[in-house]
Amino acid sequence: MQPVISCTGFGEQFIRIAAAHDIHARMLYKDLSLTQAADEVVFGVLQPDTGGLVAVDKNGTVAMPYNTKGMFRGYAKGDGELQAYIWE
Protein backbone atom coordinates (compact mmCIF):
# COMPACT_ATOMS: atom_id res chain seq x y z
CA MET A 1 0.00 0.00 0.00
CA GLN A 2 1.38 3.37 -0.97
CA PRO A 3 1.69 6.24 1.50
CA VAL A 4 -0.70 9.19 1.56
CA ILE A 5 1.25 12.39 0.87
CA SER A 6 0.16 16.03 0.87
CA CYS A 7 2.67 18.63 -0.35
CA THR A 8 2.63 22.36 0.28
CA GLY A 9 4.76 25.29 -0.84
CA PHE A 10 5.75 26.25 -4.37
CA GLY A 11 3.54 23.74 -6.16
CA GLU A 12 5.35 23.91 -9.47
CA GLN A 13 8.50 22.54 -7.84
CA PHE A 14 6.66 19.60 -6.30
CA ILE A 15 4.92 18.84 -9.60
CA ARG A 16 8.10 19.19 -11.66
CA ILE A 17 9.94 16.55 -9.62
CA ALA A 18 6.83 14.41 -8.96
CA ALA A 19 7.64 14.60 -5.25
CA ALA A 20 4.97 12.23 -3.92
CA HIS A 21 5.71 9.64 -6.61
CA ASP A 22 9.45 9.96 -5.98
CA ILE A 23 8.98 9.29 -2.26
CA HIS A 24 6.96 6.15 -2.94
CA ALA A 25 9.47 4.97 -5.56
CA ARG A 26 12.35 5.40 -3.12
CA MET A 27 10.44 3.33 -0.57
CA LEU A 28 9.91 0.57 -3.13
CA TYR A 29 13.19 0.55 -5.02
CA LYS A 30 15.64 1.61 -2.32
CA ASP A 31 13.76 -0.06 0.55
CA LEU A 32 13.72 3.21 2.51
CA SER A 33 11.32 4.05 5.30
CA LEU A 34 8.76 6.79 4.70
CA THR A 35 10.81 9.19 6.81
CA GLN A 36 14.06 8.42 4.98
CA ALA A 37 12.47 8.74 1.54
CA ALA A 38 10.64 11.97 2.40
CA ASP A 39 13.83 13.50 3.83
CA GLU A 40 15.83 12.56 0.71
CA VAL A 41 13.29 14.27 -1.54
CA VAL A 42 12.66 17.38 0.57
CA PHE A 43 16.31 18.02 1.49
CA GLY A 44 18.08 16.51 -1.52
CA VAL A 45 15.88 17.04 -4.56
CA LEU A 46 13.65 20.06 -3.92
CA GLN A 47 15.21 23.48 -4.17
CA PRO A 48 15.86 25.09 -0.76
CA ASP A 49 13.03 27.19 0.68
CA THR A 50 10.44 25.38 -1.47
CA GLY A 51 8.05 23.93 1.14
CA GLY A 52 7.33 20.61 2.77
CA LEU A 53 4.91 17.75 3.08
CA VAL A 54 2.90 15.59 5.43
CA ALA A 55 2.95 11.86 4.71
CA VAL A 56 1.51 8.76 6.40
CA ASP A 57 2.41 5.15 5.60
CA LYS A 58 0.44 1.93 6.12
CA ASN A 59 1.87 1.53 9.64
CA GLY A 60 0.72 4.98 10.76
CA THR A 61 4.20 6.49 10.60
CA VAL A 62 3.98 10.24 10.03
CA ALA A 63 6.72 12.21 8.24
CA MET A 64 6.57 16.02 8.05
CA PRO A 65 9.85 17.33 6.58
CA TYR A 66 10.15 20.88 5.26
CA ASN A 67 13.01 23.01 3.93
CA THR A 68 11.61 26.42 4.86
CA LYS A 69 11.94 28.49 8.04
CA GLY A 70 8.70 27.02 9.37
CA MET A 71 5.63 25.10 8.25
CA PHE A 72 2.22 24.73 9.86
CA ARG A 73 1.65 20.97 10.14
CA GLY A 74 -0.02 18.40 12.30
CA TYR A 75 -1.89 15.14 12.56
CA ALA A 76 -4.53 13.30 14.57
CA LYS A 77 -4.33 9.53 15.07
CA GLY A 78 -7.17 7.13 15.80
CA ASP A 79 -5.91 6.53 19.33
CA GLY A 80 -6.48 10.21 20.14
CA GLU A 81 -2.88 11.38 19.70
CA LEU A 82 -2.86 14.98 18.42
CA GLN A 83 0.21 16.90 17.28
CA ALA A 84 0.57 20.40 15.81
CA TYR A 85 3.74 22.30 14.94
CA ILE A 86 4.96 25.48 13.27
CA TRP A 87 8.74 25.35 13.80
CA GLU A 88 11.02 22.53 14.88
C-alpha positions, -999 to +999 in steps of 0.1 A: +000+000+000+014+034-010+017+062+015-007+092+016+013+124+009+002+160+009+027+186-003+026+224+003+048+253-008+057+262-044+035+237-062+054+239-095+085+225-078+067+196-063+049+188-096+081+192-117+099+165-096+068+144-090+076+146-052+050+122-039+057+096-066+094+100-060+090+093-023+070+061-029+095+050-056+124+054-031+104+033-006+099+006-031+132+005-050+156+016-023+138-001+005+137+032+025+113+040+053+088+068+047+108+092+068+141+084+050+125+087+015+106+120+024+138+135+038+158+126+007+133+143-015+127+174+006+163+180+015+181+165-015+159+170-046+136+201-039+152+235-042+159+251-008+130+272+007+104+254-015+081+239+011+073+206+028+049+177+031+029+156+054+029+119+047+015+088+064+024+052+056+004+019+061+019+015+096+007+050+108+042+065+106+040+102+100+067+122+082+066+160+081+098+173+066+102+209+053+130+230+039+116+264+049+119+285+080+087+270+094+056+251+082+022+247+099+017+210+101+000+184+123-019+151+126-045+133+146-043+095+151-072+071+158-059+065+193-065+102+201-029+114+197-029+150+184+002+169+173+006+204+158+037+223+149+050+255+133+087+254+138+110+225+149 
